[in-house]
Amino acid sequence: MKSVRLWFKKDGLAVYISHLDMNRCMTRAVRRANIPLWYTEGFNPHPYMTFLMPLPLGQSGMREPLDIRIEEDLSFKEIKNRLNAVMPEGIEIIDVAKPICKPNEIAAGEYEIDVEFSSEGEAEGFTAGAASVIEGGILNAEKRSKRGIKTVNLCELIRSFEIKQDGIYVRVRTILAAGNSVNLNAELLMSALYNEFSAEPEKTEIVRTKLLREDLSIFE
């Protein structure tokens, strides 16, 4: 048995594939590529395949990890080539490697968020307001958890935040808490900021560029 970490990009129309369908998509792709997956033992064996930090619906990911286990000693290059030959549009295997970090070491995600407004004045007002709120350290929102819905201060889950305006466009670069115990969805952050200023953007595009460890080094 060999542990393998697949790194894939998900963008374009593929951002609208739900996590459940993404699981089915990847399982189907691995089978079509004739990758010899290792199956768990027991009464109901199933292929070992784990998405370490699933992307929310509608968001792109530039370097997303997926762990699998295989039974044969295929090279990483062969695995990558076989999978890319059967991948649907919008999903691409960009790297295959031996897992280095443990899944529970994921502590943050780095995002680039592009927002388009109908006017330059609206973009300018939102940029100034958002920067002021985040700097002030208080941005409350309702967040769903396993225990139900509760009000949380999102600023406590933001590791860094930078916002710039260019005409009707606004770009946000931010690092947000990510992991099994503490996680901030970038969409929730932007929705809270929009509500704070009654902003109505024409379009919002959210891209997760990488996952990070607690010290903000790259998760590998």
Steps between C-alpha positions, in 0.01 A plus 500: 500500500627848407366833632468768233396867521334639188504877454230627267364825359127561487365797306269603216165322497644236735452741793131407491572133569394426859730317739289183476511508120871585513556184702316297238686677220843423643409139581379452144813667356735281703320187380503614135872574530561146626660620821506197735330650805542334838172397663426502870442168668191390687132434428459793260834567324536828314786675317721721715453856373502807725446867410701679768317834485197494265431819306161667552271504197575782257863553602813426297808327636849527355668228709258263672618177670345156465653196671472151353668165558598269216605138485761518224824700489405739219718807451357839590539611138303200374219564748480866396496423128239226531267715706527813285409291196156430649428812707193711414537863392592732786686239707871439451757302697790742538727286719527156655727443798561317822301652789727715716268678743229328703142601416446650847784747435274707273434823691425767240412568139629780278241665274481747214153652465402716205192719529338708226269794579274699272678828574841624607348689793340185638827312468690779673252521786503124557880485493538772762223361718621141490857599585375707795278222637769231482755736656249574776488129586123448517285345228222286641309243296292190554706187442364148475679231700430146616333647808274729299512863396689749713629856466877525465750780446648412162803723562625244750526249215687731259879459495564778246290730282593731212255681275565717193280683251552551128209684342186290541706200610610403850748226585526346846797290606442328828607206714216338693483229765449155348483155654267249659456692824511865385413611150387823331335478160616788280144537370373560855765768551404683181127470571554651844693791349233555235229503767701741712491763224188390310729437204363328191789387279444386144730200538720327757763241414673310782822307441684299764864516393655274762462336839730592788623365834473679834825692441365597152751279322361314198314177568667225296 
